Amino acid sequence: MAQTPLQRIRTGAKPWQFVYWWVARLCFIYGFICTIFWSIFPQSPPSFTTLVTDPNQTSQVTPSKLLLMMIIYLPVCFIWEIVQFFPEKNVFRQMSSYVQNLTIPFALSTGFFGAFVNFYYTVWWWDDVIHCIGGALCAMLGYELCVAMQRKGKQAAPLSIVLLAAAGMSFIIGTGWELFEFTFDQITPGGDTQHWSYLLAQEANQVRPFFSPGPGSPDDALSIFRQRFALMDTMSDIFLNAVGAVAFSLWLRLRPYHHRGPNNPNVLFARRESSKEEIVQAVSEKN
């Protein structure tokens, strides 16, 4: 008898995972409640909403913008449970609960600590670290998706192909994110996700990109810096995404956690195909 979504959720993860997930979720729920109160009382928010974040932190952080971030990131903390309600034949249903072990801290470091606690504007290297971790996370999601496709199709696949697809997924998502930032800045009044405004970046403590804007004499160095600032932000993000993706892919080469032990899909489905061939051969010989 097929399990219900709630039964799959209960049996598909270990008790320590639920504890770990809910600690992070409570942080998001707290941030979400604080942001709602800040939206209602922008001039004089209740005291508990300022325990972590300061309403006057920078001109770039507004109640509506922060609330939008909370709405986007909160469902990420429940992504594995959500996919358990998908149709049985959906490939995402085959993904393990390990996915959420990484998506939750990523959402926490970006949505809660980055936006709500304001690390994006007070810790200048925070965005660089997030992009590096994000590249690794996307490679991990690519790996999990490939394994899910193996399980759904009951097919073996060379590990090298799986790892190549995992790294490729990271590059696809990283590029898609930069396209999203560009589109967001084009259609949103005051949007500055690509840090195209040097003045806004100065105000937000974001004037130190990972790469130098380029060569130039001391007299025109600041001019070059301002002209190429948005480009440096975008290329730094792409470079750091790639570093994270390659690093995680190399780690997977040494420790492909789904392709080891008795549950290795390549071993299981290779044996299945071998058994089929043996049966066909036996029937042919008998006839």
C-alpha positions as CSV (number, residue, x, y, z in Angstrom):
1,M,0.0,0.0,0.0
2,A,1.4,3.4,-1.0
3,Q,2.3,5.8,1.8
4,T,0.6,9.1,2.3
5,P,2.7,12.3,2.0
6,L,2.6,12.7,5.8
7,Q,3.8,9.1,6.2
8,R,6.6,9.7,3.8
9,I,7.6,12.8,5.7
10,R,7.7,10.9,9.0
11,T,9.7,8.0,7.7
12,G,11.9,9.8,5.2
13,A,13.9,11.8,7.7
14,K,15.6,11.1,11.1
15,P,14.5,12.8,14.4
16,W,17.7,14.9,14.6
17,Q,16.9,16.3,11.1
18,F,13.5,17.5,12.3
19,V,15.0,19.2,15.3
20,Y,17.7,20.8,13.2
21,W,15.1,22.0,10.6
22,W,12.7,23.5,13.2
23,V,15.4,25.5,15.0
24,A,16.2,27.2,11.7
25,R,12.5,27.6,10.9
26,L,11.8,29.3,14.2
27,C,14.4,31.9,13.3
28,F,12.6,32.6,10.1
29,I,9.2,32.7,11.7
30,Y,10.5,35.2,14.3
31,G,12.0,37.3,11.4
32,F,8.7,37.1,9.5
33,I,6.6,38.3,12.5
34,C,9.0,41.1,13.2
35,T,8.9,42.2,9.6
36,I,5.1,42.2,9.5
37,F,5.0,44.5,12.6
38,W,7.7,46.7,11.1
39,S,5.5,47.0,7.9
40,I,2.5,48.0,10.1
41,F,4.4,50.4,12.3
42,P,7.3,51.7,10.2
43,Q,7.9,54.8,12.3
44,S,7.6,53.2,15.7
45,P,7.9,49.4,15.5
46,P,7.3,47.3,18.7
47,S,10.5,46.9,20.8
48,F,10.7,43.1,20.1
49,T,11.1,43.7,16.4
50,T,14.3,45.6,17.0
51,L,16.0,42.9,19.1
52,V,18.0,41.8,16.0
53,T,17.4,44.2,13.2
54,D,17.4,48.0,13.3
55,P,14.7,49.8,11.2
56,N,17.1,52.6,10.4
57,Q,20.0,50.3,9.4
58,T,20.3,51.6,5.7
59,S,18.1,53.3,3.2
60,Q,18.2,50.1,1.1
61,V,16.4,48.0,3.6
62,T,12.6,48.8,3.8
63,P,9.8,46.9,5.5
64,S,8.2,45.9,2.2
65,K,11.5,44.7,0.7
66,L,12.4,42.7,3.8
67,L,8.9,41.2,3.9
68,L,9.2,40.1,0.3
69,M,12.5,38.3,1.1
70,M,10.9,36.6,4.1
71,I,8.0,35.4,2.0
72,I,10.4,34.0,-0.7
73,Y,12.8,32.3,1.7
74,L,10.4,30.8,4.3
75,P,9.0,28.1,1.9
76,V,12.6,27.0,1.1
77,C,12.7,25.7,4.7
78,F,9.9,23.3,3.9
79,I,10.9,22.4,0.3
80,W,11.5,18.6,1.0
81,E,8.1,18.3,2.8
82,I,6.4,20.2,0.0
83,V,7.7,17.8,-2.8
84,Q,6.3,14.8,-0.9
85,F,2.8,16.1,-1.9
86,F,3.8,16.0,-5.6
87,P,2.4,13.2,-7.9
88,E,4.1,9.8,-7.4
89,K,5.7,9.8,-10.8
90,N,7.3,13.2,-10.2
91,V,11.1,12.9,-10.1
92,F,11.4,15.3,-7.2
93,R,9.6,12.8,-5.0
94,Q,12.7,10.6,-5.3
95,M,15.1,13.2,-3.8
96,S,16.4,12.4,-0.3
97,S,15.9,14.5,2.8
98,Y,19.6,15.4,2.7
99,V,18.6,18.2,0.3
100,Q,16.9,20.1,3.0
101,N,19.9,19.7,5.3
102,L,21.7,22.2,3.0
103,T,18.8,24.3,1.7
104,I,17.8,25.4,5.2
105,P,21.2,26.8,6.3
106,F,21.5,28.5,2.9
107,A,18.1,30.2,3.3
108,L,19.0,31.0,6.9
109,S,22.4,32.6,5.9
110,T,20.8,34.6,3.1
111,G,17.3,35.5,4.2
112,F,17.7,35.6,8.0
113,F,21.3,36.6,8.7
114,G,21.9,38.3,5.4
115,A,18.7,40.3,5.0
116,F,17.0,40.4,8.4
117,V,20.1,40.6,10.7
118,N,21.6,42.9,8.0
119,F,24.9,41.0,7.4
120,Y,24.7,41.9,3.7
121,Y,25.3,45.5,4.7
122,T,27.4,45.2,7.8
123,V,29.8,42.3,6.9
124,W,31.4,43.2,3.5
125,W,32.5,39.7,2.7
126,W,29.1,38.0,3.5
127,D,27.8,38.1,-0.1
128,D,31.0,36.5,-1.4
129,V,30.8,33.6,1.1
130,I,27.1,33.1,0.2
131,H,27.8,32.8,-3.5
132,C,30.6,30.3,-2.9
133,I,28.4,28.2,-0.7
134,G,25.5,28.6,-3.1
135,G,27.6,27.2,-6.0
136,A,28.3,24.1,-3.9
137,L,24.7,23.8,-2.9
138,C,23.5,24.0,-6.5
139,A,26.0,21.2,-7.4
140,M,24.6,19.2,-4.6
141,L,21.1,19.7,-5.8
142,G,22.2,18.7,-9.3
143,Y,23.7,15.5,-7.9
144,E,20.5,14.7,-5.9
145,L,18.4,15.4,-9.0
146,C,20.5,13.0,-11.1
147,V,20.2,10.3,-8.5
148,A,16.5,10.9,-8.3
149,M,16.3,10.5,-12.1
150,Q,18.2,7.2,-11.8
151,R,15.8,5.9,-9.2
152,K,12.8,6.9,-11.1
153,G,14.0,5.5,-14.4
154,K,15.7,2.5,-12.6
155,Q,18.8,3.0,-14.7
156,A,22.5,2.9,-13.9
157,A,24.7,5.8,-15.0
158,P,28.5,6.4,-15.0
159,L,29.5,8.4,-11.9
160,S,31.5,10.8,-14.1
161,I,28.4,11.7,-16.1
162,V,26.4,12.3,-12.9
163,L,29.1,14.6,-11.5
164,L,29.3,16.5,-14.8
165,A,25.6,17.0,-14.7
166,A,25.8,18.1,-11.1
167,A,28.4,20.8,-11.8
168,G,26.4,21.8,-14.9
169,M,23.3,22.4,-12.8
170,S,25.3,24.8,-10.6
171,F,26.4,26.8,-13.6
172,I,22.9,26.9,-14.9
173,I,21.4,28.1,-11.6
174,G,24.2,30.6,-11.1
175,T,23.7,32.1,-14.5
176,G,19.9,32.2,-14.0
177,W,20.4,34.0,-10.7
178,E,22.4,36.8,-12.4
179,L,19.7,37.1,-15.1
180,F,17.2,37.4,-12.3
181,E,19.2,40.2,-10.6
182,F,19.5,42.1,-13.9
183,T,15.7,41.7,-14.6
184,F,14.8,42.7,-11.0
185,D,16.9,45.9,-11.3
186,Q,15.3,46.7,-14.7
187,I,11.7,46.5,-13.5
188,T,11.9,47.4,-9.9
189,P,12.2,51.1,-8.9
190,G,15.3,51.5,-6.8
191,G,16.4,47.9,-7.5
192,D,20.1,47.5,-6.9
193,T,20.8,43.7,-6.6
194,Q,23.7,44.0,-9.1
195,H,25.2,47.0,-7.2
196,W,25.1,49.1,-10.4
197,S,25.0,52.3,-8.2
198,Y,28.4,53.1,-6.7
199,L,26.8,55.7,-4.3
200,L,24.3,53.1,-3.0
201,A,27.1,50.6,-2.6
202,Q,29.1,53.1,-0.6
203,E,26.1,53.6,1.7
204,A,25.6,49.8,2.0
205,N,29.2,49.1,2.8
206,Q,29.6,47.1,-0.4
207,V,32.4,48.8,-2.3
208,R,34.9,46.0,-2.0
209,P,34.3,43.5,-4.8
210,F,36.2,40.2,-5.0
211,F,38.1,41.4,-8.1
212,S,39.9,44.7,-8.7
213,P,38.0,46.8,-11.4
214,G,41.2,46.9,-13.5
215,P,44.4,48.7,-14.1
216,G,44.7,52.5,-14.2
217,S,46.8,55.4,-13.0
218,P,46.1,56.7,-9.5
219,D,44.3,59.7,-11.0
220,D,41.7,57.7,-12.9
221,A,41.5,54.7,-10.6
222,L,38.3,55.8,-8.8
223,S,36.7,56.6,-12.1
224,I,37.4,53.1,-13.5
225,F,36.3,51.6,-10.2
226,R,32.9,53.4,-10.5
227,Q,32.4,52.6,-14.2
228,R,33.1,48.9,-13.8
229,F,31.6,48.4,-10.4
230,A,28.4,46.5,-11.6
231,L,30.5,44.3,-13.9
232,M,32.9,43.4,-11.0
233,D,29.9,42.4,-8.8
234,T,28.4,40.2,-11.5
235,M,31.7,38.5,-12.5
236,S,32.7,38.1,-8.8
237,D,29.4,36.3,-8.2
238,I,29.9,34.0,-11.2
239,F,33.5,33.2,-10.3
240,L,32.6,32.4,-6.7
241,N,29.7,30.2,-7.8
242,A,32.1,28.3,-10.0
243,V,34.6,27.8,-7.1
244,G,31.9,26.4,-4.9
245,A,30.6,24.1,-7.7
246,V,34.0,22.7,-8.6
247,A,35.0,22.2,-5.0
248,F,31.8,20.2,-4.2
249,S,32.2,18.2,-7.4
250,L,35.7,17.2,-6.4
251,W,34.5,16.3,-3.0
252,L,31.8,14.1,-4.6
253,R,34.4,12.4,-6.7
254,L,36.0,11.2,-3.4
255,R,32.8,10.7,-1.4
256,P,29.8,10.1,-3.7
257,Y,27.5,9.4,-0.8
258,H,24.6,8.0,-2.9
259,H,26.9,5.8,-5.0
260,R,28.5,3.9,-2.1
261,G,27.3,0.9,-0.2
262,P,24.3,-1.4,-0.7
263,N,21.9,1.4,-1.9
264,N,24.2,2.4,-4.8
265,P,21.8,2.9,-7.7
266,N,24.4,1.9,-10.2
267,V,24.9,-1.5,-8.5
268,L,21.2,-2.1,-7.9
269,F,20.0,-1.3,-11.4
270,A,23.0,-2.9,-13.0
271,R,22.2,-6.1,-11.2
272,R,18.5,-5.7,-12.3
273,E,19.6,-5.5,-15.9
274,S,21.9,-8.4,-15.5
275,S,19.1,-10.5,-14.0
276,K,16.9,-9.6,-17.0
277,E,19.6,-10.6,-19.4
278,E,20.1,-13.9,-17.6
279,I,16.4,-14.7,-17.7
280,V,16.2,-13.8,-21.4
281,Q,19.2,-16.0,-22.1
282,A,17.8,-18.9,-20.1
283,V,14.5,-18.8,-21.9
284,S,16.3,-18.6,-25.3
285,E,18.4,-21.6,-24.5
286,K,15.4,-23.6,-23.3
287,N,13.5,-22.9,-26.5
